[in-house]
Amino acid sequence: MSPFLAELLGTMLLVILGDGVVANVVLHKTKGENGGWIVITAGWAFGVAVAVYAVGAFSGAHLNPAVTIGLASIGKFEWTSVPVYVAAQMTGAFLGATVVWLAYLAHWPVTENQGAKLAVFCTAPAIRNTVANLLTEIIGTFVLVLGVLAILTPKNLNPAHGWDVGFGPCLVGVIVWAIGLSLGGPTGYAINPARDLGPRLAHAVLPIAGKGGSDWSYAWVPVVGPVIGGIVAAVLYKMCWPAS
């Protein structure tokens, strides 16, 4: 499998399971309606772990432009491959959101809340404050990228030290779950430009029954914030784990 296809399929799988759990909780007359924040954060965490397991051997399972750009900024990934990875991630996220729309096709017309429909696809702040929202996304993605890089450091994944390389994706899922539980309240923890922008584009173009606007005035925050957070985390990782 080519890295492009791997990133596309991995991100698509991630969004199917992530946006899917949100749809199950917020749309009307689903089996999981009103399941709550714990269900949403768990669904996203499991979705990340599954996606990383699925394509990690083919592309490294970045599945996130903030990860790709962060790695490139410290020389751990070729800049020439960044556009290919980001294009794959965006395409996969769009397709994944489309699959969720189809899976819950009967539930859009019976859900009156336009904000809930948009929430299936992308994030929105609990309190709209540009500086605070941007800072939250920077912090969340900083924790994600630094945590992933540190946990997946070769020394940590040395079987002689009691770690199994195959357990890595589960730990990545744990990081995402922890971020959702601890830092997800202010903005819904996009922490991934593709995960937010790709589905937001899908929301804009799909014939979703009774949908409202796609909140484009906010759309730049979950793109710029994660990129900044990813770069800062990668630079700190290079400083503190120089031999990795």
C-alpha positions in Angstrom: 0.0 0.0 0.0 1.4 3.4 -0.9 1.8 6.0 1.8 -0.8 8.2 0.1 -3.4 5.5 0.2 -2.5 4.5 3.7 -3.0 8.0 5.0 -6.2 8.4 3.1 -7.7 5.1 4.4 -6.4 5.6 7.9 -7.8 9.1 8.2 -11.1 8.0 6.7 -11.3 5.2 9.2 -10.4 7.6 12.0 -13.2 10.0 11.0 -15.8 7.3 10.4 -15.4 6.1 14.0 -14.8 9.6 15.5 -17.6 11.5 13.7 -19.7 8.3 14.0 -19.7 8.3 17.8 -20.6 12.0 17.8 -23.5 11.3 15.5 -24.6 8.4 17.7 -24.7 10.7 20.7 -26.1 14.0 19.4 -28.5 13.0 16.6 -32.1 12.3 17.5 -33.6 8.7 17.8 -30.2 6.9 17.7 -29.5 4.0 20.0 -26.8 6.1 21.7 -28.6 9.4 22.0 -27.5 11.5 25.0 -24.6 9.0 25.7 -22.5 11.9 26.9 -18.9 13.2 26.8 -17.3 10.0 28.0 -18.8 8.0 25.1 -17.6 10.6 22.6 -14.0 10.8 24.0 -13.8 7.0 24.2 -15.1 6.6 20.6 -12.5 9.0 19.3 -9.7 7.3 21.2 -10.6 3.9 20.0 -11.0 5.2 16.5 -7.5 6.6 16.6 -6.0 3.4 17.9 -7.8 1.3 15.2 -6.7 3.7 12.4 -3.0 3.7 13.6 -3.0 -0.1 13.8 -4.5 -0.3 10.3 -2.0 1.8 8.4 1.0 2.4 10.7 3.2 -0.1 8.9 2.6 1.6 5.5 2.8 5.4 6.2 3.7 5.8 9.9 0.0 6.6 10.5 0.4 10.4 10.8 -3.3 10.9 10.1 -2.9 14.5 11.1 -1.3 17.4 9.3 0.0 18.8 12.7 1.9 15.5 13.2 3.3 15.6 9.6 4.3 19.2 9.7 5.7 18.8 13.2 7.9 15.9 12.2 9.1 17.7 9.1 10.0 20.8 11.1 12.6 18.8 13.1 13.9 16.8 10.1 12.2 13.5 10.9 10.0 13.7 7.8 10.8 14.9 4.3 9.2 18.3 3.4 8.7 17.1 -0.1 6.3 14.5 1.2 4.2 16.9 3.3 1.8 17.9 0.6 1.1 14.3 -0.4 0.4 13.3 3.2 -1.8 16.4 3.9 -3.8 15.9 0.7 -4.4 12.2 1.6 -5.4 13.2 5.2 -7.8 15.8 3.9 -9.4 13.5 1.3 -9.7 10.7 3.8 -11.4 13.0 6.4 -13.9 14.2 3.8 -14.7 10.7 2.7 -15.0 9.5 6.3 -17.5 12.3 7.1 -19.5 11.4 4.0 -19.7 7.8 5.1 -21.0 8.9 8.5 -23.6 11.0 6.8 -24.8 8.0 4.9 -24.7 5.7 7.9 -27.0 8.1 9.8 -29.1 9.1 6.8 -32.5 8.6 8.5 -31.5 10.7 11.5 -30.7 14.1 9.9 -34.4 15.0 9.1 -35.6 14.1 12.6 -32.8 16.2 14.3 -33.9 19.8 14.5 -30.8 21.2 16.2 -28.5 22.6 13.4 -25.6 23.0 15.9 -25.8 19.3 16.7 -25.7 18.3 13.1 -22.6 20.5 12.6 -21.0 19.0 15.7 -21.0 15.6 14.0 -18.6 17.0 11.4 -16.4 19.5 13.1 -15.7 21.4 16.3 -17.0 24.6 17.8 -16.1 26.5 20.9 -18.2 26.3 24.1 -17.4 30.0 24.7 -16.4 31.8 21.5 -13.1 33.7 22.3 -10.6 33.6 19.5 -7.5 33.9 21.6 -8.6 31.4 24.2 -9.9 29.0 21.6 -6.6 29.1 19.6 -4.6 28.6 22.8 -6.7 25.6 23.8 -6.0 24.0 20.4 -2.3 24.8 20.6 -2.1 23.2 24.1 -4.1 20.1 23.2 -2.1 19.4 20.1 1.2 20.1 21.9 0.2 17.4 24.4 -0.8 15.0 21.6 2.4 15.4 19.5 4.8 15.5 22.4 3.1 12.5 24.0 3.1 10.5 20.8 6.7 11.2 20.1 7.9 10.5 23.6 5.9 7.3 24.0 7.0 6.0 20.6 10.6 6.8 21.3 12.6 3.7 20.3 14.0 3.3 23.8 10.5 3.2 25.2 9.4 0.6 22.7 12.3 -1.7 23.4 11.0 -5.2 24.4 13.9 -5.5 26.8 12.4 -2.7 28.8 9.1 -4.4 29.1 7.4 -2.6 26.1 5.9 -4.1 23.1 6.1 -2.2 19.8 2.6 -3.5 18.9 1.1 -1.8 22.0 2.1 1.7 20.6 -1.2 2.4 18.8 -3.2 1.7 22.0 -1.1 4.2 23.9 -1.7 6.8 21.1 -5.4 6.2 21.7 -5.0 6.6 25.4 -3.3 10.0 24.8 -6.3 11.1 22.6 -8.7 9.9 25.3 -6.8 11.8 28.0 -6.8 15.0 25.9 -10.5 14.7 25.3 -11.3 14.2 29.0 -8.9 16.8 30.3 -8.7 19.5 27.6 -11.6 18.9 25.3 -14.2 21.1 27.1 -13.4 24.5 25.6 -13.2 23.7 21.9 -14.1 20.1 21.4 -10.4 19.2 20.9 -9.9 19.1 17.1 -6.1 18.7 17.6 -6.0 17.8 13.9 -6.6 20.2 11.0 -7.7 17.4 8.6 -10.2 15.9 11.1 -11.9 19.3 11.4 -11.6 20.9 7.9 -12.3 17.9 5.8 -15.6 17.0 7.5 -16.5 20.8 7.6 -16.1 20.8 3.8 -18.3 17.7 3.7 -21.0 19.4 5.8 -20.9 22.4 3.4 -21.4 20.4 0.3 -23.5 17.4 1.3 -27.3 17.6 1.0 -27.8 17.2 4.8 -31.5 17.6 5.7 -32.1 20.8 7.7 -28.4 21.8 8.1 -27.3 25.3 8.9 -24.1 27.1 8.1 -20.6 25.5 8.4 -19.2 28.2 10.7 -16.4 29.2 8.4 -15.5 32.2 10.6 -14.2 29.7 13.2 -12.7 27.2 10.8 -9.2 28.6 10.8 -8.7 28.1 14.5 -8.7 24.2 14.5 -6.2 24.4 11.6 -3.7 27.0 12.8 -3.8 26.1 16.4 -2.9 22.4 15.9 -0.1 23.3 13.5 1.5 25.6 16.0 1.1 23.1 18.8 2.5 20.3 16.7 5.6 22.3 15.7 6.3 23.5 19.3 5.9 19.9 20.6 8.3 18.5 18.0 10.9 21.1 18.7 10.8 20.5 22.4 11.0 16.7 21.7 14.1 17.2 19.6 15.7 19.3 22.4 14.8 16.9 25.2 15.2 13.6 23.4 18.1 14.5 21.0 19.3 11.0 20.4 15.9 9.6 19.4 
